[in-house]
């Protein structure tokens, strides 16, 4: 299991353990072909983003300094 799989698995376990505290629906999505960029379009075209009001993404970036978190604000169109 790679770091991306471990990260979403850990998030899923945490969210499930705190399900009663959450309002609304949480979707955990894996983007296929994310390095080439085509996977997101397929997901949107197939309805994965319907009824989604916010997205929090994760990408492992090997050149980022160890122990840091980098953020970027954007929007889906």
HUNOR-V557084 format. One record per residue. N is the residue number from 1. RES is the residue in one letter. PSI is psi as a letter, one per 40 degrees, with the letter a starting at -180 (NA if undefined). Layout:
N:RES:PSI  N:RES:PSI
This chain:
1:X:h  2:X:i  3:X:d  4:X:d  5:X:d  6:X:d  7:X:d  8:X:d  9:X:d  10:X:d  11:X:d  12:X:d  13:X:d  14:X:d  15:X:d  16:X:d  17:X:d  18:X:f  19:X:d  20:X:d  21:X:e  22:X:i  23:X:h  24:X:a  25:X:h  26:X:h  27:X:h  28:X:h  29:X:i  30:X:h  31:X:h  32:X:i  33:X:f  34:X:d  35:X:d  36:X:e  37:X:e  38:X:d  39:X:d  40:X:d  41:X:d  42:X:d  43:X:d  44:X:d  45:X:d  46:X:e  47:X:e  48:X:d  49:X:e  50:X:h  51:X:f  52:X:h  53:X:e  54:X:i  55:X:h  56:X:h  57:X:i  58:X:h  59:X:h  60:X:h  61:X:h  62:X:e  63:X:e  64:X:i  65:X:h  66:X:h  67:X:e  68:X:i  69:X:h  70:X:i  71:X:i  72:X:h  73:X:h  74:X:a  75:X:i  76:X:h  77:X:NA
